[in-house]
Amino acid sequence: MNFEQFFRSELDGLHEEGRYRVFADLERQRGQFPKARRHTADGVKDVTVWCSNDYLGMGQHPKVIDAMKQAIDHCGAGAGGTRNISGTTHYHVLLEQELADLHGKESALLFTSGYVSNWAALGTLCSRIPGIIVFSDAGNHASMIEGIRHAKCERVIFKHNSVADLEAKLAAADPAAPKLVAFESVYSMDGDIAPIKEICDVAERYGAMTYLDEVHAVGMYGPRGGGIAEREGLMHRLTVIEGTLGKAFGVMGGYIAASAALCDYIRSFASGFIFTTALPPALAAGALASIRHLKESQVERFAHQERVRRLRSLLDRNGIPHLPNPSHIVPVIVGDAAKCKWISDLLLDNCGIYVQPINYPTVPKKTERLRITPTPLHSDGDIDHLVGALHQLWSRCALARAVA
Ligand SMILES: *Cc1c(COP(=O)(O)O)cnc(C)c1O
């Protein structure tokens, strides 16, 4: 086989379908977020980032940066091994205690990313519990799907956020089989929120465990940043709460929070936990500082929600269609892959605005979009500039306006 030719022809296919992914070469500037410098063939240009998952700008927070620097000065760079063999530092232990407390659980377990936490925890639960049936929301993230698929257990997909469909599918399954319901709180692409209470009610009725991905909610919702389940007083109803340290907490890593026995079980059996080097102590220290800060401070959460409201109202005033949802994610639907990429390129090249186009397969065809994520650090001027640029492009592309 001519391997090079094979790789190239597969990539050509992506280009033809308009699905080839291009990364923006950015340099974030400490203290300047959401401004960044972008490296191009024509030199370095200033851009405003409108699609970061550092939702609250905590990746720039002085407390987080100082904690990371101190940890490096104190312990050096890496963890030096897997958690099992010399990689557990006191920072990891403190961080797990902080996370358990954040979610009102007995215990928590760290992973190298949110992706790995879903893959490893679901993969282990679903492969090792004999006869388990997994009920998975149709909108679940790739990391959950891969974990469940890896387990080769029986799986049932229920309609996105449909309690009725979940209930019908639970009722149709073998009553004696162990069951797990896997879902998210805030869905990343539409920004809609699951009916957590109702899902817990149904799951309980059928004796199913519940596994909630709160990746797009931790740090941002609930009085201490525990997520939507905290805001709604439901954390105790969930068997497992999973989160990331890489989005609103601004650093990197993933975790689950659950009972002591469940966490110990995953710690003891999950290959994706056991056989990989632990997070560097500095990351654990930075995450710890970030979580502690957001447990106490409401300033970032309030400012975030206010910026989201302001952006939405200006989009409305200009007839730029965006999906209504109760979260901080503002999806502006373009509905055409080529136009979506084109608009994104023009925003970047001509206006210094960076919003990555989101195309199939991340979202269904005909719903291609710009997924805009305002942060507390976007100014009124930044918002005016973005909406003004979108307003002009909407006219140039002859895109449909929303009727006010
Ligand atoms: C980003 C994401 C993850 C993965 O988290 P990382 O820490 O980035 O690996 C998991 N679930 C959802 C819903 C996500 O959007």
The ligand as an ORCA input file, in Angstrom:
! r2SCAN-3c Opt
* xyz 0 1
  C     -14.877     19.470     25.969
  C     -15.809     18.366     26.424
  C     -15.327     17.234     27.094
  C     -13.863     16.968     27.196
  O     -13.252     17.759     28.143
  P     -11.702     18.102     27.964
  O     -11.251     18.455     29.321
  O     -11.623     19.197     26.960
  O     -11.042     16.843     27.451
  C     -16.231     16.346     27.634
  N     -17.565     16.530     27.495
  C     -18.061     17.581     26.824
  C     -19.532     17.725     26.703
  C     -17.206     18.515     26.244
  O     -17.694     19.530     25.536
*
